[in-house]
Structures are given as structure tokens and as C-alpha cells.
Amino acid sequence: MFEALDLAPSNLVTHAVVTGMTGSGKTGLLFVLVEEVLRRDVPVLMVDIKGDLANLLLTFDLGDRASIERWHAGESALSPDGRDPIADACEARDLGLAQAGITNDDIAAFRDRIRVRVLTPGSNAGEPVHLLSSLEQRSPLWDGAPSDIEVARNALASAVSLVLRLLGRDADPASSREHVLLCVFAERRLRAGQSADLASLIADLDAPPVTEVGAMKIDRFFSKKERNTLAAALNALIASPSFASWREGVALDVRQWFTRERDGRTPAVIVSVAHLDESERGLVLGLLFDELRAYVLSLPGANTLRALLVVDEVYGMLPPHPANPPTKRPLIALMKQSRAFGVGLVLATQNPMDVDYRALSNAGLWCIGRLLTDADRERVVDGLASADGGVGDGASKKSVHDVLKRLGKRWFLVRNVHDATRGLSVAQPRHTISWLRGPLTRSELGEVIAKRDG
């Protein structure tokens, strides 16, 4: 007899790590976590690396063969033994959801309760995102209390860092003279109620509106020749056709993304970067995580789950030392700080050897699925042992390693520091409400968004 393993949403405040090889059921588990959090009216921000998180829009009624057939990813012809794969898929879904006690009324309520947005920076496949909106679209936060101005200043610093990284220059706010100078110019404009678009900053580099930066004369801090060189580089960036798509669309504003609409639906925001190359992806997500951190630090403290960030594949974002991509610093800061404000993180990977598990030591929930090699399993067990509470349940590393070797598909070893009575458990997630079609093409994404909006 199986026993239900319930997870309180507040358990995710202390973050979760999900790992497992391709085919282990990791994505299905992530969808179940997201669906259950949304069913409890908690906003979710999802980072989509592979292009399949928009499957959250595919929420069909039980027995809806037509929709399953349209979005079935496998073969649709009868098998040699005469079985109908579409009928089998419908039957498996209906049975799985029925076993979880989910009815058509529950599915309809889920659809009506959430508002799914698919944001696609650098592309119009979904909603494009203005990545420099902190510079080029003045925020009302600049007119607010000191705490609001601090949030606006942090967002501005992140946008300036992105610009400098695109130029191949030092983007560190603490050490980069270029960063300091551009922020001084931009903040001056924004506080005066003006725009700080790149063209305006070029004009300020040509004719500085200040005589000193800090305690130094501006020409000593940053010479005229250096300013001319920086202005020329910014102008080339503005003139680049490929850069234009990064400066249009909705504002990069997590606070606004998480704001409920008048109908009260819960925001489910998917930021899809599957179309970007690796370097572009790192820059965009570094900026996104910086923006999320600025939002988190503007919130009052909380012990309950206020919002959730889900990253379906953290590979390349949080590598072991000494690698330091733009995503690593803000992710580590979020792991350390956001729990105090009620914002949880769920970080998933199928590449445990390429993640800095020391950075994940704050995670209170671990879900470990099938892993391919002994090295992968040992790496995860070491990370589990370094997390709060150790391996758990008095188990040794070897015994946990042995359990992991025997795990089947869609089974996970679970360690939850909030469940002291259970310790380590082996669990299988319920069937997803969403139909897991897999990655959607641009035209397919447009189709499901149009159907939702229609």
C-alpha cells in the first residue's frame, strides 16, 4: 500500500533541488510542483531553456482525444499488434489523473485560475522583452520612498552591466569605471524625470553634465579620449540590427509580472530563452536574476511562500569554482537571501557534475531521480550531505547511493528537512494536468497562445 507524500507550499521557501538524467521524469515532477503551487494561488516565474515549459498551456479535459492527437509527440499510426497509441495516451492520462483525484472540474478550475504568459527576449514568438527598460523606460520607483529608489538603482545597475558585457567591457559595479560613469549619468537623468536611453548617455559622454565623479574631476576619472571610445562603442551597439529586438516589448519588471490582473488570476510567467545562443542566454538570465533579486529585497519578510522561481536546467548557470558566468552571482544571492522574503527557488539539472553543489547547501528539499553514472550519484550524495540536515534519516552515503542505483523511471529519492518524521522517502509524482508535448516550435507556440487569447 502506497502512502501519499504531501508537500506544504511553505516547504519551498527554503528552496528545492531536482536532478535526474534524461527520461527520469524530472520535467514531470517540476510541472507537478508548478501546478500545485499555482492551484494555491502562488505566482510562478519559470526559466525555459528547452522550450517545453509552455506545455503549461496544454491543459485538456479528460477524454479529449482530439487535443491529445493534435499534440501527441510520438507515433500516431497503429502499432504492429494493432494498438492505438493515441487511445493509449488518453487512457494513461485519464487513469493517472483519476488516481490523483483530479476531475474535469479541477482541470477547468486550474485553467480559469491562472494567467500564463510566455516572454521571449530577443524574439516575437511570444511577448518580446525590453531588456534595457530600467534605462530607457523611466520607472515610477524613482519618485518613491528611499527603499523604492534603492530597488530602481539596483535594476539600473543590472541594465548597465548588460550593456557593458555586450561591449566586452568590465561590468562589475564595484570596480568598473565605465559602470560607475554610466550609472552616474543615467541616475541623474532618471531622478530629473528624463529618459536615460543609450543615445542620451552618448550625448552625456560627449558633453558631461557633471564636473566631478566622486572626489575626482571627471577628466581625471575618465579622460575625454576614453569617453569618446566608449561613446563610439555604444553607438555601434545601437546601430546593430540584432540589438534592436532587445529594446522592444514589455518592461523587464518582475513586480509587474507578478501583479494580478483585475480578474484575479494567478500569474504564471515563462521566460523562454531556448532560441538564444549560450552567451546571449547567460547575459539575459543574469539580468533577469538581478531584477528578481531587486524585487525580492523590496518585499517585507515572510515565512509563507509568496512566489516561486523555477529553472528547468541550471547547467551552465551555476558551475563549480572558478567559473563565474553572469548568472552565478545573482543565483547564489537569491539562494541565500530570498527565503527570508517568502520567495523560493526550484533548480533542476540533469548534469550534476557541472553544478556547484556548495551553492545549493541552503536547499531544504532534494528530489533525486535516475542518474546515469556512479560519478553523478556520488556528486549528488555529496551535495545532499552538505545541505541542511545532512543525508538524513541516519542513512550513510553508501546506502543512499545504493537506493539511487535502483530507482526506476519517475521515481525520486526525496529528502525534506521540514519533515523530520519521514526522513528519506522514495516517491513518484502524480500525473501532470498539463499535456507534456515537449518543445514547441515558434508556430506551435503562436498557435497555443492565439487559442488561449481567443
N, C-alpha and C positions, 0 to 999 in steps of 0.2 A: 504494500500500500504506500503510495506516494503522499507526501505532506507538502502543502502549499508553502512556498517561501516568499513571504510578503516583505516588501521593502518600503519603508516610510520615506516620502519625499525629502524630509529633513536630513536623512542619511546622506543625501547627495551634496549637502552643503560642504562636507569635508572632502569632496571630490571622489572620482572613480577612475580606475584604470581598467580597460578591457583589451585583452590581447588574444590572438589566435591566428592560425595560418589561414590562407585562402580556403574557403569551403568549410570552415569550422563553425559557422553560424554567427560570427561576430557582428555582422551588419544587422542580422535579425534581432540580436539582443539589443543593439543600440536603438533600433526602431521601437522595440517594446518599451525601453526606458523613456524614449521621447514621447511615445503615445500616452503612457501612463502619467507622465508629468503634465502634458497638455490637458489630459482629462481632469486634472486637478487645478486647471486654470493658471499654470505657471508658464510664463513666456520662455521660449527656447530660441537660442541663436545657434545655428548649425553651420560648420565649415565643411563644404563638399569638395573633396579632392578628386573623386572619381566620376562625379556626375550622376549619382544614383539616389541622392537624398531627396530629390524632387518626387520620388516614388511616394512621398507623403501625400501627394495629391491624388493618388490612385486608391481611393477608399470606396470599394464597391460593396453593394449589398450581397448578402449570402445568396448563392444560386445564380448570380449574374453571369451566365456563361458568355454572353456577347462581349462584355467588357474583358473578361479573362482571356477570351480568344483574341481580342484586339491587342492585348498587352502581354500575351504569353511569350516568354523568351525562348522556349525550346521548340522542338518539332511539333507540328500540328497534325501531321498525317497519322493514320492508324499504324500501330506497331505491327511487326510480323505475326504476333499472336492475336491480333485483332483488337487490342485495347486502344481506347480513345484517350490520348494524352490530355486533351482539354477537359474532358469529363473527369479524368483522374485528378487534375489540378483543382477543379471546382470542388470535388468531393473531399480532397485533402484539406482545402481551406475551410470549407463548411464544418468539417469534423473538428479541426483544430480550434476554431473559434468557439464552437459549441462546447467543447470540453473546458474552455476557459470561461464559459458562462456569458459570452458576448453574443448579443442578438442583433437583428437588423435595427431595432430601436436604438441600441447602443452605438451602432455604426453611424446612423443618421445624426444622433446627438453629437458624436465626435466631429463629423463634417460641419455641423452648424456652429460648433463651439469655437473652432479655430479659424484663423486667417493666415493662410500660407502665402508667403512672398518669396520669390526666387530672385535674388540680386546677382547680377553678373558683371562685375567690374571689368571694363575694357571690352564689353560686348553688349549688344542689344538683344541677345537671345532671351533674356529675362528683363529685369529692370536694371539699366546701367547705373553705376555709382560714381558720383563726383568725388574722387579721392582727395582732391585738394579743397574741398568745401570749407574746411577750417580757415583757409586763407582767402578764398575767393567768394565765399558766401558768408557775410558777417553774421555771427551768432548773437542772439539777444542776451546770451550769458555775459557778454562784455558790459552790459548795463545793470547787472545784478549785484548780489552781495559778494563780499570778498571770496567766499567759497565757490561761487559761480565763476568768478573771474579766474580762479585757480584752475578750474576744470577747462575753461576756454584756453588758458595759457598752455596747459598740457597737450590739448588737441592741436594747437598751433605748432608746438614744438615737434609733434609727431609728423605733421604735414611738411614742415621744413626739412626734417630728417629724410623723408621720402624724396623730396626734390634733390637733395644733395647726394643721396645714394644713386639716383638716376644719372647724376652728373659724374659719378665716380669719385666723389669727394668725401672728406671726413664728415660723418653725420652725427657724431657724438655730441649731444647738447652741452656736455660739461667741458669738452676740450676743443671743439671745432670753432675757430674764429669766424668762419663763414656762417655757421649756425647761429652764433651769437649776433652777428651783424644783421642777418636777415630777420631774426626774431625781433630785434630792436626796431627795425624799420616797420615790420608788419604790425607789431603791437601798437606802435604809435598811431598808425593809420586806423586800426580797428577800434582803439579807445576813442578816437576822434569821430567815430561813426562812418568812416570811409572803408572802401574795399582795399584789400591787400593782395590783389591779383598779381600775377608774375610780371605783367607789363608795368605796373606801378612800382614794384620792387626794383625793376631795371632802371626806372626813372630816378629812384632814390639812390641807387648805386652811382648814377651819373652825376646827380646833384644832391648830396647828402643833406637831409633835413635836420641833422644834429651835428654839433661840433665835437662832441666827446662820446666815447663809448667806455663806460666805467670811469676810471680815473685818467684815461689816456685821450689825447687828441686823436680824432678819427684817422688822420693820415698816418699817424704812428701805429695805431692799432691795425689798420688795414689800408695799405697805400692805394693811391689813385690807380696805379698800374694794375694792382691785384683786383680792384673793384671793376675795372674795365674788362679784365679777363673773365671774371665771374659773370658780369652782365652779358658778355658775348655768349657764354655757355648757356645761360638762362634763355637767351633769345633763340638759340639753336633748338633748345628743348621745346619752346613754344611753337616754333615753325615745323616741328616734326609731325607729320600726319598721324603716325601711330600713337602719339601722345594725346591727340585731341580727344580720343574716346575715353581717356582717364579724367577728363574735365567736364563731363556731362552726365546728367542723371540725378538721382536722388542724393541728398546730402549724406555724407558718412557720419551718421548721428545715431548712436545706439539708443540713446534716450528716446528719440522719436520712434525708432523701430519698435521699441518695447511699449510704446503708448497704445493703449487700447482704442479702437475706433468707437464711434457712437453706439454701434450695435453690441459692444461689449465683448466681441470675440477675442480670444487669446492669441497673441502674435506668435507665429512660428516662422522665423526668418532664416532662409537658407542662403548663405553666401557661397555661390559656386565659382570655383577658380580652376575647374577642370580644363578650361580652354587656354589657360595661361602657361607659359613655359616656367621652368623651375625658378629662374631668377626673378621673373615678374611675380610669381606666386609668393615668394619669400618677402618681397617688398610690400605687396598688397596686404598680406596677412600680418606682417609686422606692424603696419599702420592700423589695421583692424584691432589687433590685440592691445595696442597702445590706447586706442579710442575706447575700447571696452574697459580697460583699467581706469582711465579718467572718469568714465561713467560710474564704475564701482566705487571709487573713492569719494564720489559726490553723494553717496547714499548714507542714510543713518544705519547704525548697526542692527543686525537681525540674527536670530537663531533659526528661523524657518527659511525654507527655500523660496527666494524671491525671483530668481531667474537662473537659467542653465545654459552653459556653453558646451556644445558637443563638437569634437573634432574627430572625424571618422578615420583619419590616418595621420598620425603625428610624425611619421617618418620624415626626417629632414628638417623638422621644426625644432626639435629638442635633442640634438645629438650630444654624445659624450664630449667632455673637455678634450682638446682645446677649441673645437669648432664652435663658432658663435654667429649663426645666421641672425637676420633681423627679428625673427620670431622668438628666439630663445629667451632673451632678457624679459620681454613683457609676459611671456607664458610663465616663467618662473615667478615673477612678481605676482601674477594672478593666483598661482598655486599657494603662495604664502599669505596673500592679503585678502582675497575676495571672500573667503569663508566667513570672515568677521562681519560681512555685509549681506550675507544670505545669498551669494552668487556661487553656484557650484560649477565645476568643470568635469566633463567626461572625456577622457583622452584615450583613443583606441589606436592600436597598431598591430600589424602582422609581422613587424620587423623588430623584435625585442633586442637584438644585438646592436641596433643603431639608435637606441634611446638612452638618455642619461637618467637612469633609474634613481639616482640620488635626488634629482629634481622632483621626483614623484613621491618622495618619502612622506609627504603630508596626506596622501590619499587614504581615506578610511575604508573604501570599498574596492576590492580587486575581483575581477571576473576573468578567469584564465581558461581558455579553450584549448583545442588540439594544437600542438606545436610540432614542427617537423623534426627538429634535431635535439640531441641531448644538450648542446650548447645553448639553444634557445630556452629550453626548460630550466637549465641551471641559471641563466641570466635572470629569468623571471622570478625564480625562487629566491635568488639573492635580493632582488628588488622588493619582494614580498617581505622578506626577513628584515629589511631596513625600514619598512613602513611602520606606522604607529601600531604597537601591539605585537610586533614580530610575526613569525609564521602563523601563530595562533593555535589554540586547542591543544597545546603541549606537543604538537607534531614536530618531528625532525625534518630537516631539509630533504633527507633521503626519502622519507615516507611521502612527502608532498610530491617529490619528483616522480615516485612510482605511481601515484594516483594520476598525475598528468600524462604519463605514458599510456595509461589505459582509457583515457577519455575518448568517447565516441563523438560523432558529429552532433552539434547542437547541445552538447553537454559542457558545463563550465564548473570549475572549482571556484567557489565563492568564499571570500573572507571579508566579513563586515565587522569592523571594530565596534559598531553600535549594537551588535547582537552578541552579548557576552555568553548567553546560554547556549547558542548554537555552535559557535566557533567556526570551524571549516565545514562547508557543505558542498555537495555536488548537486547542481540544479540544471534544469532545462527550461528556457524561456517559453512562454506561451506563443501561439501563432500570432503573427502580426495582423493588425487591422489593415494596414497598407499592403497593397499587392507589390511584392518586390520584383519589379520588372528588370532591374539592373540599370546601367547608364542609359540616359535618354539623349537622343540626338537633338540638335538645335530645333529641327522641325517638330519633333515629338514634344519637346518642352513647350514650344509655342502652341501646339495643339491642346495640351492639357491645361495650360494657363488660359487659353481662349475659352475652353469649355467651362472652366471654373468661373471666369468673369462673365460668361454668357448666362 
